[in-house]
Amino acid sequence: DVPAPQGQVNVTLAPGTYRWRMSHQGSRTAWRSFTRVGLAPPPLVGPRDGAVITATAAKTAAEKQSVTLGWGTVSHSLETEIEWKSEAGEKGTSRTRAAGVALALAPGKYTWRIRTVSESGQNSAWSKELGFTLEGAVPVAPTVLAGPEPSPVPTSEAITPMTVAALPTAGPSIGPA
């Protein structure tokens, strides 16, 4: 028996089937039952635990890069709460109804986890924490896409002497010719 002077009882219940009835001044209602379903976080898709992600060549070593965290969907989930943190102390949380979120992150080591939030506001337990490394850009040597083959460098034996003649030049003129 739980007294409820204001007509409402708030209790935290573990998953399972429960029976209840009301009584007032000696009269009781019939027993009723309900089942509380346990919430579970959705399956994590990626990046997988231990993944190493290399920034694209267009990025500098310190520039932030977009990394997508992804997971499967769960029917009882209204939203998914995401929590991430870096080894350097940077951290963040967000909520979404999508099955993934793109974050702008600087190179470093990160961990992340998620949990679901039901329509009734209940949270699941946090998922297993996964870790990944985002590496900075690696300089790439330029690639010649098209052009002539390079010519050999001439040696002194291959040079032929040339005579250069002076050509007359016309001086400046003023007025009609």
Long-range contacts (C-beta under 8 A, 24 or more apart in sequence): 14-38, 37-76, 38-124, 39-76, 39-77, 39-116, 39-118, 39-122, 39-123, 39-124, 39-125, 40-74, 40-116, 40-124, 40-125, 41-71, 41-74, 41-80, 41-113, 41-114, 41-115, 41-116, 41-124, 41-125, 41-126, 41-127, 42-71, 42-72, 42-73, 42-74, 42-77, 42-80, 42-99, 42-114, 42-116, 42-127, 43-71, 43-72, 44-70, 44-71, 44-72, 44-114, 44-127, 44-128, 44-130, 45-70, 45-71, 45-72, 45-99, 45-100, 46-70, 47-130, 47-132, 48-130, 48-132, 49-128, 49-130, 49-131, 49-132, 50-131, 50-132, 51-132, 51-133, 52-132, 52-133, 52-135, 53-132, 53-133, 53-134, 53-135, 54-135, 54-137, 54-138, 55-107, 55-134, 55-135, 55-136, 55-137, 56-137, 57-137, 57-138, 57-139, 57-140, 58-137, 59-136, 59-137, 60-136, 60-137, 61-107, 61-136, 61-137, 62-106, 62-107, 62-136, 63-106, 63-136, 63-137, 64-104, 64-105, 64-106, 65-104, 65-105, 65-106, 65-107, 65-134, 66-102, 66-103, 66-104, 66-105, 67-102, 67-103, 67-105, 67-110, 67-132, 67-134, 68-100, 68-101, 68-102, 68-103, 69-100, 69-101, 69-102, 69-103, 69-112, 69-114, 70-99, 70-100, 71-99, 71-100, 71-114, 71-127, 72-99, 73-99, 74-116, 76-116, 76-118, 76-119, 77-116, 77-117, 77-118, 78-116, 78-117, 78-118, 78-119, 79-116, 79-117, 80-114, 80-115, 80-116, 80-117, 81-114, 81-115, 81-116, 81-117, 81-123, 82-112, 82-113, 82-114, 83-112, 83-113, 83-114, 83-126, 84-110, 84-111, 84-112, 84-113, 85-110, 85-111, 85-112, 86-110, 105-134, 106-134, 107-134, 107-135, 107-136, 108-133, 108-134, 109-133, 109-134, 110-134
